């Protein structure tokens, strides 16, 4: 097995990984990007709908167009790319990364690693829905791939469980291809996706959205024949007498994403809520040589944000590889009132600036985000589907770093 020494090794060729590799290479670090697929871009390649790039490129792009722009940036940076490469093991001593590709086994000895592998979909088995296990049940990402990349219809009459953005987008996509979308069920009393997607993907096409509903049972043996929908109470318990059968041959699941950490979960501490590695404002984990960015840290709603985080992680990793990233005293960020997802997990006071991202548990109007009593920002409307972004300048970071803990809260103004 041949061993290669590099400055920065980036794992994952989606938006975060490409941005990280390009940023590290621009910093002068010898950078290698590993992608297990045959083409860079990740899930962007199957997202043929518009809505990407509004923040990063100031224009509306489709997913493949966004990926193309990022590949151009990566090419211009001089970073090396190895596709068809699967990471087998990450050894903390060294560190060392074992990789298999069509060219055989390789071992990389990087000075810094950026973990940017994204997230995976929550599968049907995790939902514990009673009934048979017929064909016709798909995750939203798989259904999207079948339709947009393979040109295959998953079925003719569909029910979508979950109103996350990909579920909403698939409702519109299926409708445009002639599939009858019977209903979108959402267990929460509010939509799970962006407001613009609720309007553009459901309301504009007359597709029913049933809030406070879930699937109580699936029917069919060889192929799905229908589902039983039921209304739930505020504790998500089914309400007896509200069951209704909906005939369908396809059930599409849009029930959340899980950060992909299976090769690093024994190496770094994980955030119990985000379910990704704990990072500081530079996207550095509590293992100094390991950085993480994108949806493997927490699930973000905009790919533009994912790319921005990748850039920050890549630049930070390059500085670490050069020995220019000073350690600082970690001060934990603590979730206070009305805070669910929270990134970063701690601050160390050595960064010139940072950005904080958080989600609220329910729709709220007229609130203020308070960061340790130092930074306070008013937010007219806060929704669970949309990350709230709070910039932290050097003065704020300096003051916050003097604390033992930083409580982040969202309260009525």
Protein Blocks (a to p, Z undefined) as FASTA:
>chain_A
ZZdddfbdcedjbfklmmmmmmmmmnopacddddfbfbehijmlmmmbghehklmnopac
dfklmmmmmmmmmmmnopacdehiacfbdcfbhpacddddfkbpcddddfbdcddebpad
ddfklnopgcdddehiacfklmmmmmmmnopafbfbdcdehjafklmmmmmmmmmnopac
fbacdfbfbdfbdfklmmmmmmmnopacdehiacfbdcdjkbcfbdcdddddfkopaceh
iaccdddfbdcddebjaddfklmmmmpccdfklopacddfkopafblklccedjllpccf
bfklmmmmmmmmmmmmmmmmnopaccdddddddddehiabdcdfbdehlafbdcdddddf
bdcehiaddehhlaccddfbacfklccdddddfklmmmmmmpmbdcdddddZZ
